[in-house]
């Protein structure tokens, strides 16, 4: 049960975090608009999140490349030729 919950949280983490930040929009403008530490925290968060997104997209690209190479090997083994237009 705990593993399923953890897997769900990991899978939907970007959406969960996005909704948390959306929920913080009003408090941020009402109470923290003149807070330098809050601005620093938001800037750091944006940089960290961008770094994670970049890492995830690179990992996805590597996985897709590996899958394409495996598919090519299967096609070659079966003697299937595919000529893209």
Secondary structure, DSSP 8 states (H G I E B T S, - for coil): -HHHHHHHHHHTHHHHHHHHHHHHHHHHHHHSTT-HHHHHHHHHHHHHHHHHHHHHHHHHHHHHHHHHHHHHHHHHHHT------
